[in-house]
Amino acid sequence: MQAEYLVGRDTDLELALEILRQEGAGAVLVVADAGIGKTAFADELAAGLASEMVVMRIHGSPALSAVPFGVLAPYLLDLPVEQATSPVAILREFWSQFEKRRGGEGARLLLVVDDAHDLDEGSTQILAELVTAGWARLVATSRPRPGLPSALLQLWYDGLAERLELHPLDKGTSTELVEKTLGGTVMPSAADVLHALSEGNPLLLRCLLDDSRTDGILVRRNGVWLLTGEPSGSGENLAEVVRNRVLRTSEAEREAMFVIALSEPVPAALLDAEVGRDTVRSLMDNRLVVPTNGAGSPLKMWHPMYSEALRQIVSPARSLQIRQRMVQHLASESTTAEGLLRTVSWALDCGADVDDQLLLRAAFLAVKLLQNPLALAAAGKVRSEALRPRARAVMAMVSYNDGDYNSAVRLLEEGNGFLDADPLGPTGAGLLWAAARSARGDSASDIASGARTAAKSLTDGSGPSDAAAMQVKRHAWTLELAALAHEGRYSELRDGLDSFAEELGTDEPDSAMNRIFLLAMQCELLTVEGQPGQALEAGREALVLLDEHGGNLLYFADFVLVRYALAALEAGDWGAADAALDRYAASSTMGLITFGGDIQTLKALALLRQGRTDQAMAMLTPAVEALRVKDPQLLRSLGHALALYAAAKSGNTQLAQRLASEEVPGRGNSYVEALAGLFALAGNELLSKGSGLQKLRELPEAGGLHALPGLLLQNLVLRTELGDARATESIEETASLMTGAWAAGWHSLAAAQLSGAGQGFVNAGNLMSAAGMPGPAAAAFDKAAATFDAEGKRPEARQAAVMRDVSEASMGDSVVRDPHTDSDHSVPLTRREQDIVALAVSGLTDRQIAEKLMVSVRTVEGHLYRSYAKLGIRRREDLGAAVRR
């Protein structure tokens, strides 16, 4: 059984085995950084060849690197002392030991050398001679620096060896390793976090998994593994790995690493002065320390997890000593975000005093990066009464993201701090307060009333020209407008936004904040009204302003992003939606933990609208579990409803019935809750005929929110997919009033249905295919094929059928194969093979496929050859005919 560390190394293993089995001389030189799995790779080779060769192992050692032939000592026990320095005598004795182990069987010798970079010169020469003479095969592992000994490199130069460089795992392979290790499905966002923190290093990834399970933050819920908190470098498994590496360095190098870990990034010149240039150079040569941005830039530890683990190892007293020595030199570094957070965190760890303004800056930055422990620690140390409202807002943000809505409300309502009028403070506190109250179940009218009451208490006695009082009133007004949207009163919201826009000036200190709020609300309103194109324009303008002023705005990014993403999904602009959702994790891996369920819910909605039901189901199953733990965007009911619908549609009746039996509190705004209601009704209809379709028909007739185009079209599409032929005419009418590719595609398909023309179905299929909607496109092409066939137009019918097959193949939802071939039906195509086959059928060359999927041409070729075998074909030209459901 292949070692877990070797996930994703199949191609390299096959090549290495081929080289070692060939006639004549052969060697494999494996180069990789620490923890990448080079020792496991060598062990796997030895295990694969153990029945064919006699394996003799040699271990390089720093302690023996200066001792001639020291690493060969275990095989030289019978060598007379007077011959201990003779290479010929040593070679003869070594070969004698091999002959004893071979026992006359005629087996060849396989030398497995670990840490060859620590070999002495004499031993290296002996090994090279054995390979050159063809007496032995060699597998040698080494780190890139200091690298392989010259004698072994000469084998490579002479063509007697192959040099294989093992790289960190990519995201997909990391996920495979995580799932094999845990033995179950892993929340994709959790897998992404683990990959990002480990940077694809298998050893560190395993440490993260073990420590996270021990800490209780990696948990299994209904068969899905997810993270409930951010993994750290403080676990015992990681600490043990770091200790073992650190113990192999000199005292001066250890001191340098402690300085760097505690105060990174450290200017190279300063570090040279502190610990000596030779020490720094040695650490860099051994890849323990690296520059942050090219030669001459400040230095940091080679991996963030090493830094965290080293900081845990250093005692508080030692840390304080180093800080006292370094703090003056590093003052300039605190101007960067990383430097500021490290400076404040280090001071807090040591118990040193920190200025309130610096504490607040660090707390505000930390909470935006979702470094919650540091945010709480820094905010909790703020003493100034004038700054306390901002500090409490930071702590409230942490509580909100953790799902503790009562604490968030309590912190924000102390002194009515949620209406803080200081434009330099966390001016999103009011929106955060409203969101927290909504999340805990307070009504929109109560929230609006609370905002008015707080504003009155803060502005009593102020005159009409009091600028601060006007800011407070505008902030309260924004909360009332947000409450209207939350309650689904969009007609009143439009009037309110028009009035709010007229009141805004461009010279007020809070003008940027109010402009962002206005654009975000317009984005939501236009989405619901069926104008997602205009909604996206408003959302993009809000995002631009966020990038300009976001440093002073707490919670606003979350407020804008979810509305922009929903607008993009309504428009059918899947790329814009993905880009918006990717921003959650752009600055912090913790974003994937906090917002993972919400992100996957919205991505799954996109997949469902594209017709990729199975892929959506794969996302929604873990998303439902993640949303039980963290749901800052209040999308739990939507995620639950989408999962119910997808499970029922894909035939997973057991899961669908379980989801249907669960009650989920609806805490999102009315648009999101209404959208969730539509999918829940459709899912129930799929489970039990007659339990949802009639209710879907009745919703628009009642008027209100469900009569607005943004919800009405989704209702009609679901009804069409449930077999309601009466919805087709309404789709054409509703979609004709809307903007965006999603509406345009369905308008085209409805028009084709009403006309019954085969070419109309082809046109609709082409439009939907171009819009990234392969599921509906396949349905359109299928109807085109049937229509042409009924009319006796055989060539047109065949062409439509091919286009249907290509659309189905690109969905990746089902096994891609021709049922009439002699293929092995027990071995379906993998998801990657499906993707590559679909692209090949569409006409792309191997190189074009490789560029599109960002893999090597050799990888594409390998996947295609394996696909041919599974599909029962021998050449690329037969793929089109073999692609079937």
C-alpha positions, 0 to 999 in steps of 0.5 A: 500500500502506497504511503500517504505522503506519496499521494500525487507522486505516481508518475515520479514513482513509475519513472524511478522504478523504470530507471532502477529496473533497466539494464546497465547503470542506474540511479535516482537522485531525489531532491526536496525540501524538508517534509516534502516526503523524499524519505517516504518516496525512497522507502516506497521504491525500496518496498517496490523492489525488495523482491527483486533486489537486495536493499542496503540502507545508508543514512547521512548524518551531520555528526559523521559528515567529517568522518571518512567513510563514517556512514559505511561503518555498519557494513565494515565491522569485519574490516581490519583497523589498518585498512580503515582508510583504504578505499579499495579495502572498504569497497571490497568489504562492503561488497562482501557484506552484500554477497552475504545478504544476496545468498547466491540468489543472483539479486542485484544491489539497491543502495538507499541513501537518505540525507545524501547532502550529509555524506562525507566525500569518501563514502560518496566516492564509494557509492558513485563507483558502485553505480558507475561500474553497474554493480549497484542501483542507487536511490539518494535523497537530498535537500536542495541546499546544500544539495547533492555531493559532487560525485553523485551530481557527476552521475547525473551529468554523465547520464547515469542518474535521473534527478527528480525534484519533489515539489509541495502538493497542489491544492487538489492533491493536498485535499486527497491526502487529507481525505485519505488520512481522515477517512472521510469527506472534508469541507472544501474550505477546510481543505483549502485552509489546511493546504494554505497553512501547510503550503502543501508540505505533507509533513506539516499538513499531517502535523496540522491534522493531528494537532487540530484533532487533538485541539478539538477544532477539526471535527466530524459532523454527519460524516463531514470533517470541518474546522471550527477554529483556525489551526495554529502552530502551538500543537505538540506534533508540530512542536516536536518536528520543529524541536528535532530540526532546531536541535540539529543546528548550532547555538548561534543558529538557534538564537538567530531563529528565535530572534527572527520568529519573534520579530519577523520580518527582520532586516538582513543587516540588523540580523547580521549585526545581532548574530553574525553574517556567517550564522545568517548565511548558514541558515539561508543555505539550509533553507531555514530562513528566507528573504521576504521579497528577493535578495536583500529584503528582510528575513523570515522563517522559511515557513509560517508554521515554524515561526509559530512553533518557535514562538511557543518554544521560547520562554516568556523571560527569554522572549522579553530579553530578545524584545528589549534588545530588538524593539528600538531597531524594529520600530520602523517595521511596525509601519507595515501591517505584518510588522504592526501585528507582530510588534503588538502581539509580541508586546502583549505576550511579554506583558509590555505596555503598548500605547492605546492608539497602537493597540486599537490599530492592531485590534482593528487590523487583526479583526479584519484579517480574522486574527481573533485572539489578537484582536480580542487581546489588543482591544481588551487592553485599550484604556482610553474612554474615548477609544473604548467604543471602537475597541468594543466594536472590534470585540463585537465583530469577533463575537458576531463572526463566532455566532455569539450574537447576544454578546455582539449586541451587548458590546455595541449597545454600551453607551450607544456605541453602534452609532459612533459618529467618528468617521475614523472609527469603526463606522460599520458598527451600526450595520453590525449591530443591526445584523446581530439583532437580526441574527438573534431573531429581533424584528426589523421594526424593533431594530429601526426603533432601537436605532431611532431611540439611540440617535435621539439620546445621542443628539438631544440638545444639539442644534441643527448645525451640529455636524456630529449630530447630523452624522449620528442621524444619518447613521440611524437612517441607514439602519432604518433603510437596512431594516426595510430591506431585511423585511422585504419592503422594497417599494419603501426602500426605493423611496427611502434610498432616493431621499437618502441620496439627495441628502448626501454631501461629498464633503462630510467626513462620513461621505465615503461610508454613506456612499458605499452603503447607498450603492450596496442597498441599490445593488440589492434592490436592483437584483430583486427587481430583476436588473442584475446588470445595473446591480453589478455596476452599483456593487462594483462601484461600492467595491472600488470605494471599499478598496479606497476607504476600507481601512476605516470601515468595520463590517462594510466589506461583508455587507457589500460582498454578499449583495454583490455576489447575489447580483452576480448570480442573478446576472449569470456572471459566474466569474464575478460571483467567484471573484467576490467570494474569493475576497473573503479569503484573500487576506486571511485563511481564517476567512475560509473557516468563518465564511466557508459555509456561506461561500459554498452555499452561494457557489452551489447556487451558481452550480445549480443554475448551471445544471451541475447538480452533482457538483452542487451536492458535493459542495452543499453536503459539507456546507450545511454542517459548516453553517450549523457552526458559523453563519455570519452572512445568515445564509443557513436556511438557503444552504439547507434548502439548496441541499434538500433540492439537490439531494432530491434531484440527484436521487439521494432520497435518504439525505433529502428526507433528513433535511426535509425533517429538520427545522432551520430558523430563517434569519437572513433578509427577506430576499434570501429567505424567499429564495430558500423557500422556493428551493425548499418547495421544489425539493419537497415536490421532488420527494413527494408529488403535490407537496410543493408545486402548487404552492410555488404557483400560488406565491406570485399570485399573492403579490409582494416580494414573490411577484418581483422578477428576481424571485419570480424567474427562479420560481418559474425555472424551478416549476419548469424543471418540475414539469410545469408546462404552464410556466414556459409562457411566463418565463418568456414574459418575465425574462424579457424584462430582465438583464443578465445571461441567466435570464437571457438563456431562459428567455431563449429556451422559453421562446423555442418551446413556444415556437417548437422550432428545432433551430430555436432550441439550437440557438437557445442551447448555444446561448446557454452554453456560452453563458456557462449553463451546460445543464440547460444547454444539454436539455435545449440541444436534446429537444433540438435533436428530437425535433429535427428527428421528428421532422426527418432532418437526420444530419441536423439531429445528429449535430444537435445530439453531438452538441448535447453530448459535449454539454453533458460531458462538460457538466462532470455530473455523471460517468462519461462513457458509451454503453455500447463499447466494451469498456470496463463499466466498473471503472468510471472516469475521474472528475479530472478525466471528465473535464479533460475529455470534455475539453478534448471533445470540444476540439482543444489540443493537448497543449490548450487543455494543459494551459486552461487547466494549468497542468502539464501536457504530459498530465493531459496525455496521461489522463486521456490515455487512461480515459481511452481504456475506460471508454473502450476506444483507441484514439482521440477521434472516437471520443465524441461517439463515446461521450454519453450519460 
